[in-house]
Amino acid sequence: MSSNSNPKKAPEKSTGLHVGEAAPGVKKVDPILVADKVSRRFGGLVAVDVDHVEIPRGAITALIGPNGAGKTTLFNLLTGFDKPDTGTWSFSGSNLAGVPAHKVAKMGQVRTFQLTKALGLLTVLENMKLGAKGQQGENIFKSIFPFFWKKQEDENEQRAIEILERFKLLKLKDDFAASLSGGQRKLLEMARALMSNPTLVMLDEPMAGVNPALTESLLEHILDLKKQGMTVLFVEHDMHMVRHIADWVIVMAEGQIIAEGSPDEVMRNEAVVDAYLGSHQDVDLGVVTGRIELPNGKK
């Protein structure tokens, strides 16, 4: 990302998020999401093997790692889109293990996808209204009688219009979602997530495939989520973006968490630099995760 695509003023970072030394699985002062012994295998491949992780409340946390590290699989497990082989996790103190995705979303934990899930044959406004929860019109009996749901429908539409205006998508409200660019679909998916009034927003590679002209807009909207009191957990490969907006960084490799800390701390971490950022390409990730043991005296 070029330097002129960053917002002019550096965002204020949250500090004091953890207790003790920053390390994989470090305890957080006020965690919103806590996971223990979460694992997922696909045949002989261990996709996720997370012993313990906590996500700090009210902060922006970046989940980074090389392709195939298990980041999206972990997202799928924590949001109910996949079932783990082992493990438990909780959101704001409520156990989420085994809870289906739609119920997780109703509890206030929502996510977006690396490949956007906008419904192409619905308009932008219709996509937005789908994101509202507790809709009376979804009840088969009440749907027959408009007086049950019309007021709520009007309120949802007004809220959708306000959010679309904030995301600069209002002029496209009557366009089919299929006609939007990749970046506009990313904005729509993030905007739709806000219709459910979430407390934790999980973004899977929000910048992937986005035109540089929309990058700054997406960055500002992610920062706004935190300003509005939400917690953000996002997967990203752009290290400039991570350094710019993240308060806390979690690094995955081969399904395990190998480092945690502030962006500056993580980027100085030798294991992360060698195995992920690429200063020494001859270091096998298995050495970092402990899967491979080197002979005595070798590093």
C-alpha positions as a Markdown table, in Angstrom:
| # | Residue | x | y | z |
|---|---|---|---|---|
| 1 | Met | 0.0 | 0.0 | 0.0 |
| 2 | Ser | 1.4 | 3.3 | -1.0 |
| 3 | Ser | 2.1 | 5.9 | 1.7 |
| 4 | Asn | -0.4 | 8.4 | 0.2 |
| 5 | Ser | -3.3 | 5.9 | 0.7 |
| 6 | Asn | -3.0 | 6.1 | 4.5 |
| 7 | Pro | -5.1 | 8.5 | 6.5 |
| 8 | Lys | -3.2 | 11.6 | 7.2 |
| 9 | Lys | -3.5 | 11.3 | 11.0 |
| 10 | Ala | -2.2 | 8.2 | 12.7 |
| 11 | Pro | -5.0 | 6.5 | 14.7 |
| 12 | Glu | -4.8 | 6.4 | 18.5 |
| 13 | Lys | -3.8 | 3.0 | 19.6 |
| 14 | Ser | -5.2 | 1.1 | 22.6 |
| 15 | Thr | -2.6 | -0.1 | 25.1 |
| 16 | Gly | -2.5 | -2.1 | 28.3 |
| 17 | Leu | -4.5 | -4.9 | 26.7 |
| 18 | His | -2.7 | -7.8 | 28.2 |
| 19 | Val | -1.4 | -9.1 | 31.5 |
| 20 | Gly | 2.3 | -10.0 | 31.8 |
| 21 | Glu | 4.7 | -10.6 | 29.0 |
| 22 | Ala | 3.3 | -10.7 | 25.4 |
| 23 | Ala | 3.4 | -14.4 | 24.3 |
| 24 | Pro | 1.1 | -16.8 | 22.5 |
| 25 | Gly | -2.0 | -17.2 | 24.6 |
| 26 | Val | -1.3 | -14.3 | 26.9 |
| 27 | Lys | -4.1 | -13.3 | 29.2 |
| 28 | Lys | -6.0 | -10.1 | 28.3 |
| 29 | Val | -7.3 | -7.5 | 30.7 |
| 30 | Asp | -10.8 | -7.6 | 29.3 |
| 31 | Pro | -11.3 | -10.4 | 26.7 |
| 32 | Ile | -14.4 | -10.5 | 24.6 |
| 33 | Leu | -13.6 | -13.9 | 23.0 |
| 34 | Val | -11.7 | -16.7 | 24.7 |
| 35 | Ala | -10.9 | -20.1 | 23.0 |
| 36 | Asp | -9.3 | -23.2 | 24.5 |
| 37 | Lys | -7.9 | -26.3 | 22.9 |
| 38 | Val | -9.5 | -25.7 | 19.5 |
| 39 | Ser | -8.4 | -28.1 | 16.8 |
| 40 | Arg | -9.6 | -29.0 | 13.3 |
| 41 | Arg | -8.2 | -31.7 | 11.1 |
| 42 | Phe | -8.9 | -32.4 | 7.4 |
| 43 | Gly | -7.8 | -35.9 | 6.9 |
| 44 | Gly | -4.1 | -36.0 | 7.9 |
| 45 | Leu | -3.8 | -32.2 | 7.8 |
| 46 | Val | -4.0 | -30.3 | 11.0 |
| 47 | Ala | -5.6 | -27.0 | 9.9 |
| 48 | Val | -6.0 | -25.5 | 13.4 |
| 49 | Asp | -4.4 | -26.4 | 16.7 |
| 50 | Val | -4.9 | -23.4 | 19.0 |
| 51 | Asp | -4.1 | -24.1 | 22.7 |
| 52 | His | -5.4 | -20.8 | 24.1 |
| 53 | Val | -6.2 | -17.4 | 22.7 |
| 54 | Glu | -8.0 | -14.3 | 23.9 |
| 55 | Ile | -9.3 | -11.3 | 21.9 |
| 56 | Pro | -9.2 | -8.0 | 23.7 |
| 57 | Arg | -12.5 | -6.1 | 24.0 |
| 58 | Gly | -12.7 | -2.6 | 22.4 |
| 59 | Ala | -9.6 | -3.0 | 20.3 |
| 60 | Ile | -8.6 | -3.8 | 16.7 |
| 61 | Thr | -6.8 | -7.1 | 16.6 |
| 62 | Ala | -5.1 | -8.4 | 13.4 |
| 63 | Leu | -4.7 | -12.1 | 12.7 |
| 64 | Ile | -1.8 | -12.6 | 10.4 |
| 65 | Gly | 0.2 | -15.5 | 9.0 |
| 66 | Pro | 1.2 | -17.1 | 5.7 |
| 67 | Asn | -1.3 | -18.7 | 3.3 |
| 68 | Gly | -2.5 | -22.0 | 4.8 |
| 69 | Ala | -1.8 | -21.0 | 8.4 |
| 70 | Gly | -5.4 | -21.7 | 9.4 |
| 71 | Lys | -6.7 | -18.2 | 9.9 |
| 72 | Thr | -9.9 | -18.5 | 7.9 |
| 73 | Thr | -10.5 | -22.0 | 9.3 |
| 74 | Leu | -10.2 | -20.5 | 12.8 |
| 75 | Phe | -12.7 | -17.8 | 11.8 |
| 76 | Asn | -15.1 | -20.5 | 10.5 |
| 77 | Leu | -14.9 | -22.4 | 13.8 |
| 78 | Leu | -15.4 | -19.4 | 16.1 |
| 79 | Thr | -18.4 | -18.1 | 14.1 |
| 80 | Gly | -20.2 | -21.5 | 13.8 |
| 81 | Phe | -19.6 | -22.1 | 10.1 |
| 82 | Asp | -17.5 | -25.2 | 10.8 |
| 83 | Lys | -17.3 | -27.7 | 13.7 |
| 84 | Pro | -14.0 | -28.3 | 15.5 |
| 85 | Asp | -12.7 | -31.7 | 16.4 |
| 86 | Thr | -11.9 | -30.5 | 19.9 |
| 87 | Gly | -12.2 | -27.3 | 21.9 |
| 88 | Thr | -14.4 | -24.7 | 23.6 |
| 89 | Trp | -14.8 | -21.0 | 23.2 |
| 90 | Ser | -16.9 | -18.2 | 24.7 |
| 91 | Phe | -18.1 | -14.8 | 23.6 |
| 92 | Ser | -18.8 | -12.2 | 26.3 |
| 93 | Gly | -18.9 | -15.1 | 28.8 |
| 94 | Ser | -21.4 | -17.2 | 26.8 |
| 95 | Asn | -20.3 | -20.6 | 25.6 |
| 96 | Leu | -20.4 | -20.8 | 21.8 |
| 97 | Ala | -19.2 | -24.3 | 21.2 |
| 98 | Gly | -21.8 | -26.0 | 19.0 |
| 99 | Val | -23.9 | -22.9 | 18.5 |
| 100 | Pro | -24.9 | -22.4 | 14.8 |
| 101 | Ala | -23.8 | -19.4 | 12.8 |
| 102 | His | -27.1 | -17.6 | 12.8 |
| 103 | Lys | -27.4 | -17.8 | 16.5 |
| 104 | Val | -23.8 | -16.5 | 16.9 |
| 105 | Ala | -24.7 | -13.5 | 14.8 |
| 106 | Lys | -27.8 | -12.8 | 16.9 |
| 107 | Met | -25.6 | -12.7 | 20.0 |
| 108 | Gly | -23.6 | -9.9 | 18.5 |
| 109 | Gln | -20.6 | -11.6 | 16.8 |
| 110 | Val | -20.7 | -11.1 | 13.1 |
| 111 | Arg | -18.3 | -11.7 | 10.3 |
| 112 | Thr | -17.6 | -10.9 | 6.7 |
| 113 | Phe | -16.0 | -13.2 | 4.1 |
| 114 | Gln | -12.9 | -13.2 | 2.0 |
| 115 | Leu | -15.1 | -13.8 | -1.0 |
| 116 | Thr | -18.1 | -11.5 | -0.5 |
| 117 | Lys | -21.5 | -13.0 | 0.1 |
| 118 | Ala | -23.8 | -10.3 | -1.2 |
| 119 | Leu | -26.9 | -11.6 | -2.9 |
| 120 | Gly | -26.4 | -10.4 | -6.5 |
| 121 | Leu | -30.0 | -10.4 | -7.6 |
| 122 | Leu | -31.2 | -8.2 | -4.7 |
| 123 | Thr | -30.6 | -4.5 | -4.6 |
| 124 | Val | -28.0 | -2.9 | -2.3 |
| 125 | Leu | -30.8 | -1.7 | 0.0 |
| 126 | Glu | -32.5 | -5.1 | 0.0 |
| 127 | Asn | -29.1 | -6.7 | 1.0 |
| 128 | Met | -28.8 | -4.2 | 3.8 |
| 129 | Lys | -32.3 | -5.0 | 5.2 |
| 130 | Leu | -31.5 | -8.7 | 5.3 |
| 131 | Gly | -28.8 | -7.9 | 8.0 |
| 132 | Ala | -31.3 | -6.6 | 10.6 |
| 133 | Lys | -32.1 | -9.1 | 13.3 |
| 134 | Gly | -35.4 | -9.9 | 15.1 |
| 135 | Gln | -37.5 | -9.1 | 12.0 |
| 136 | Gln | -41.3 | -9.6 | 12.7 |
| 137 | Gly | -41.9 | -10.4 | 9.0 |
| 138 | Glu | -39.8 | -13.6 | 9.2 |
| 139 | Asn | -42.6 | -15.2 | 11.3 |
| 140 | Ile | -44.9 | -17.1 | 8.9 |
| 141 | Phe | -48.1 | -16.0 | 10.6 |
| 142 | Lys | -47.1 | -12.4 | 11.1 |
| 143 | Ser | -45.8 | -12.0 | 7.6 |
| 144 | Ile | -49.4 | -12.3 | 6.3 |
| 145 | Phe | -50.5 | -9.1 | 8.2 |
| 146 | Pro | -48.4 | -6.0 | 7.3 |
| 147 | Phe | -49.5 | -4.2 | 10.5 |
| 148 | Phe | -47.3 | -6.6 | 12.5 |
| 149 | Trp | -44.0 | -5.7 | 10.6 |
| 150 | Lys | -44.5 | -2.6 | 8.5 |
| 151 | Lys | -43.3 | -0.1 | 11.2 |
| 152 | Gln | -40.2 | -2.2 | 11.9 |
| 153 | Glu | -39.5 | -2.6 | 8.2 |
| 154 | Asp | -39.6 | 1.2 | 7.8 |
| 155 | Glu | -37.2 | 1.6 | 10.7 |
| 156 | Asn | -34.9 | -0.9 | 9.3 |
| 157 | Glu | -34.9 | 0.8 | 5.9 |
| 158 | Gln | -34.2 | 4.2 | 7.5 |
| 159 | Arg | -31.2 | 2.7 | 9.4 |
| 160 | Ala | -30.0 | 1.0 | 6.2 |
| 161 | Ile | -30.1 | 4.3 | 4.4 |
| 162 | Glu | -28.2 | 6.0 | 7.1 |
| 163 | Ile | -25.4 | 3.4 | 7.1 |
| 164 | Leu | -25.2 | 3.4 | 3.3 |
| 165 | Glu | -24.8 | 7.1 | 3.4 |
| 166 | Arg | -21.9 | 6.8 | 5.8 |
| 167 | Phe | -20.3 | 4.2 | 3.5 |
| 168 | Lys | -20.9 | 6.4 | 0.5 |
| 169 | Leu | -23.1 | 3.7 | -1.1 |
| 170 | Leu | -26.4 | 5.5 | -0.9 |
| 171 | Lys | -26.5 | 6.5 | -4.6 |
| 172 | Leu | -26.3 | 2.7 | -5.4 |
| 173 | Lys | -29.1 | 1.6 | -3.1 |
| 174 | Asp | -31.4 | 0.6 | -6.0 |
| 175 | Asp | -28.6 | -1.1 | -8.0 |
| 176 | Phe | -28.3 | -4.9 | -8.0 |
| 177 | Ala | -25.5 | -6.0 | -5.8 |
| 178 | Ala | -24.1 | -8.0 | -8.7 |
| 179 | Ser | -23.3 | -4.8 | -10.5 |
| 180 | Leu | -21.0 | -3.5 | -7.8 |
| 181 | Ser | -17.2 | -3.6 | -8.0 |
| 182 | Gly | -15.2 | -5.8 | -5.7 |
| 183 | Gly | -14.4 | -3.0 | -3.4 |
| 184 | Gln | -18.0 | -1.8 | -3.3 |
| 185 | Arg | -19.1 | -5.3 | -2.4 |
| 186 | Lys | -16.6 | -5.3 | 0.5 |
| 187 | Leu | -18.1 | -2.0 | 1.7 |
| 188 | Leu | -21.6 | -3.4 | 1.3 |
| 189 | Glu | -20.8 | -6.5 | 3.3 |
| 190 | Met | -19.3 | -4.5 | 6.1 |
| 191 | Ala | -22.2 | -2.1 | 6.1 |
| 192 | Arg | -24.7 | -5.0 | 6.2 |
| 193 | Ala | -22.9 | -6.4 | 9.2 |
| 194 | Leu | -23.6 | -3.2 | 11.1 |
| 195 | Met | -27.4 | -3.7 | 10.6 |
| 196 | Ser | -27.3 | -6.3 | 13.4 |
| 197 | Asn | -25.8 | -3.9 | 16.0 |
| 198 | Pro | -22.8 | -6.2 | 16.6 |
| 199 | Thr | -20.3 | -6.0 | 19.5 |
| 200 | Leu | -17.6 | -8.0 | 17.7 |
| 201 | Val | -17.0 | -7.7 | 13.9 |
| 202 | Met | -14.7 | -10.3 | 12.3 |
| 203 | Leu | -13.4 | -9.3 | 8.9 |
| 204 | Asp | -11.7 | -11.9 | 6.7 |
| 205 | Glu | -9.2 | -10.1 | 4.4 |
| 206 | Pro | -11.2 | -6.9 | 4.0 |
| 207 | Met | -8.6 | -5.5 | 1.6 |
| 208 | Ala | -8.3 | -8.5 | -0.7 |
| 209 | Gly | -9.1 | -7.5 | -4.3 |
| 210 | Val | -9.9 | -3.9 | -3.4 |
| 211 | Asn | -9.1 | -1.1 | -5.8 |
| 212 | Pro | -6.4 | 1.2 | -4.1 |
| 213 | Ala | -8.9 | 4.1 | -4.5 |
| 214 | Leu | -11.2 | 2.4 | -2.0 |
| 215 | Thr | -8.5 | 1.2 | 0.4 |
| 216 | Glu | -8.4 | 4.4 | 2.5 |
| 217 | Ser | -12.2 | 4.4 | 2.7 |
| 218 | Leu | -12.2 | 0.8 | 4.1 |
| 219 | Leu | -9.5 | 1.7 | 6.6 |
| 220 | Glu | -11.5 | 4.6 | 7.9 |
| 221 | His | -14.6 | 2.4 | 8.3 |
| 222 | Ile | -12.7 | -0.2 | 10.2 |
| 223 | Leu | -11.3 | 2.5 | 12.5 |
| 224 | Asp | -14.9 | 3.9 | 12.9 |
| 225 | Leu | -16.1 | 0.5 | 14.2 |
| 226 | Lys | -13.7 | 0.9 | 17.1 |
| 227 | Lys | -14.8 | 4.5 | 17.7 |
| 228 | Gln | -18.4 | 3.3 | 17.9 |
| 229 | Gly | -17.5 | 0.9 | 20.7 |
| 230 | Met | -17.1 | -2.3 | 18.7 |
| 231 | Thr | -14.3 | -4.9 | 18.8 |
| 232 | Val | -12.7 | -5.8 | 15.5 |
| 233 | Leu | -10.8 | -9.0 | 14.6 |
| 234 | Phe | -9.5 | -9.0 | 11.1 |
| 235 | Val | -7.3 | -11.3 | 8.8 |
| 236 | Glu | -4.9 | -9.4 | 6.6 |
| 237 | His | -1.7 | -9.8 | 4.7 |
| 238 | Asp | -0.9 | -6.1 | 4.1 |
| 239 | Met | 1.6 | -5.5 | 6.9 |
| 240 | His | 1.5 | -1.7 | 6.3 |
| 241 | Met | -2.2 | -1.7 | 7.0 |
| 242 | Val | -1.7 | -4.0 | 10.1 |
| 243 | Arg | 0.9 | -1.6 | 11.5 |
| 244 | His | -1.3 | 1.4 | 10.8 |
| 245 | Ile | -4.6 | 0.4 | 12.4 |
| 246 | Ala | -4.1 | -2.7 | 14.6 |
| 247 | Asp | -3.8 | -2.4 | 18.4 |
| 248 | Trp | -2.9 | -6.0 | 18.8 |
| 249 | Val | -1.5 | -8.7 | 16.5 |
| 250 | Ile | -1.8 | -12.5 | 16.6 |
| 251 | Val | 0.4 | -14.6 | 14.3 |
| 252 | Met | -0.5 | -18.0 | 13.1 |
| 253 | Ala | 1.6 | -20.7 | 11.3 |
| 254 | Glu | 0.7 | -24.3 | 10.6 |
| 255 | Gly | -2.5 | -23.9 | 12.6 |
| 256 | Gln | -0.8 | -22.7 | 15.7 |
| 257 | Ile | -0.4 | -19.3 | 17.3 |
| 258 | Ile | 3.4 | -18.5 | 17.3 |
| 259 | Ala | 3.4 | -14.9 | 18.5 |
| 260 | Glu | 1.3 | -12.1 | 20.0 |
| 261 | Gly | 1.9 | -8.5 | 20.8 |
| 262 | Ser | 1.6 | -4.9 | 19.5 |
| 263 | Pro | 2.4 | -4.4 | 15.8 |
| 264 | Asp | 5.9 | -3.1 | 16.5 |
| 265 | Glu | 6.6 | -6.0 | 18.9 |
| 266 | Val | 5.4 | -8.6 | 16.5 |
| 267 | Met | 7.4 | -7.2 | 13.6 |
| 268 | Arg | 10.6 | -7.3 | 15.7 |
| 269 | Asn | 9.9 | -10.9 | 16.8 |
| 270 | Glu | 12.6 | -13.0 | 15.2 |
| 271 | Ala | 10.3 | -16.0 | 14.7 |
| 272 | Val | 7.8 | -13.9 | 12.9 |
| 273 | Val | 10.4 | -12.0 | 10.8 |
| 274 | Asp | 12.2 | -15.2 | 9.8 |
| 275 | Ala | 9.2 | -17.4 | 9.2 |
| 276 | Tyr | 6.6 | -15.0 | 7.9 |
| 277 | Leu | 7.9 | -11.6 | 6.9 |
| 278 | Gly | 10.7 | -13.2 | 4.9 |
| 279 | Ser | 14.0 | -12.0 | 6.1 |
| 280 | His | 15.4 | -15.5 | 6.0 |
| 281 | Gln | 13.6 | -17.7 | 3.5 |
| 282 | Asp | 15.6 | -20.8 | 4.6 |
| 283 | Val | 13.7 | -21.1 | 8.0 |
| 284 | Asp | 11.0 | -23.8 | 7.9 |
| 285 | Leu | 7.8 | -22.8 | 9.6 |
| 286 | Gly | 7.9 | -26.2 | 11.3 |
| 287 | Val | 10.9 | -25.0 | 13.3 |
| 288 | Val | 8.9 | -22.1 | 14.6 |
| 289 | Thr | 5.8 | -24.1 | 15.6 |
| 290 | Gly | 7.9 | -26.9 | 17.1 |
| 291 | Arg | 6.8 | -29.5 | 14.6 |
| 292 | Ile | 10.4 | -29.9 | 13.4 |
| 293 | Glu | 13.3 | -30.3 | 15.9 |
| 294 | Leu | 16.7 | -29.2 | 14.8 |
| 295 | Pro | 19.9 | -31.1 | 15.9 |
| 296 | Asn | 21.6 | -29.6 | 18.9 |
| 297 | Gly | 23.6 | -26.5 | 18.2 |
| 298 | Lys | 21.7 | -25.6 | 15.0 |
| 299 | Lys | 19.3 | -22.6 | 14.7 |
